[in-house]
Amino acid sequence: MEPSLPGMSEDADTTIHQPSAGRRRPAAAMMTAMEAPIPAERLTIVPANEASWDDLTAIFDTGTDPGRCQCQRYKVVGWIWRDSTQPERTALLRAQTACGEPDAAATSGLVAYVDGEPAGWAAVEPRTAYPKLRTSRVPWSGRDEDKDDDGVWAVTCLVVRKGYRGRGLTYPLARATIDFARERGARALEAYPMITHPGKEITWGELHVGARQVFEDAGFEQVSHPTVRRVVMRVAFT
């Protein structure tokens, strides 16, 4: 995750398009200049059903927190670690994304490529697709919202693959969720990011929801502040 690197709007592409057909760069090339922001011309973002399952699993990496969760924190009813197994979570993610099925009717997120290499993920679906959100106080505290309104979509997770972190990739991913949701009929799109502070380390387990400045840069506006470190941000389309 990268909670900083403001100003990425000038050099990040929010267009959803196909990954390039050229050969992928070798692993050694992936690591060169890894601290530099990723130029727009090296970045492509596609719906997950247009990416391969192997590419998505490379981003999640089974030995990491994202790999263990498989983006099921808001999907599993109950306590994720007690009420689901790793194989079950993996199977759920594969079914939800429909990876490798470009004609699928729906998918659950976006996959980012850098020079043809899978590098990032954003989970974005109708808010009603996340059962666990219904029992979380963050989206609802101090608001008059219909929990059954499937016209409101939500960004619930951002993942950046090891080797690409710290380079601002969450910024274009967050921006790409806007067109993705709007083109699929959303009336509004929400996110539930954290407030970060310079010099204070935050684990991925907390920051998977994204940092506030990432969504501010994308054009989301804060609509509530339900906890000390969490805010609700929203883009309205109608």
Secondary structure as UniProt FT lines:
FT   TURN            6..7
FT   HELIX           8..10
FT   HELIX           27..30
FT   TURN            31..35
FT   HELIX           40..42
FT   STRAND          43..47
FT   HELIX           48..50
FT   HELIX           53..60
FT   TURN            62..63
FT   HELIX           65..69
FT   TURN            70..71
FT   TURN            73..75
FT   HELIX           80..83
FT   HELIX           86..97
FT   TURN            98..100
FT   TURN            102..103
FT   STRAND          109..114
FT   TURN            115..116
FT   STRAND          117..126
FT   HELIX           127..129
FT   HELIX           131..135
FT   TURN            138..142
FT   TURN            147..148
FT   TURN            150..151
FT   STRAND          152..160
FT   TURN            162..163
FT   TURN            165..166
FT   HELIX           170..183
FT   TURN            184..185
FT   STRAND          188..191
FT   TURN            198..199
FT   HELIX           204..207
FT   TURN            208..209
FT   HELIX           212..218
FT   STRAND          221..224
FT   STRAND          232..236
//
